[in-house]
Amino acid sequence: MNGQNKGTFSDTNLRIFAQMTGLSLDQFDECLSTNKYLAKVQADRDAAVDAGVNSTPTFFINGENIGGLQEYGNYRVKIEKALAEVGD
């Protein structure tokens, strides 16, 4: 993984983020040191890549990948089209 344990997402900073959000640091430290959820995270990442996700945010409407951040009007048109199709 590129950038792992570097900069913003270093273990030290992740621990600070955990503390700031009120997580139990004992549980967080155990999870981080044992990679408890690593397989689940990798599976979710692989599923996202398989679905065509290559950036965040990515949005799907009726299973169609409409890409990343766009103007509100672009989403509205696609949502209204999807709603019209459901109403038929």
HUQUI-V204581 format. One record per pair of residues at least 24 apart in sequence whose ideal C-beta (glycine too) atoms are under 10 Angstrom apart, sorted by the first residue. I is the first residue (numbers start at 1). J is the second residue. Records with the same first field share a line. If there is no record, write none. Layout:
# HUQUI-V204581
I = J ; J
This chain:
# HUQUI-V204581
1 = 42 ; 45
62 = 86
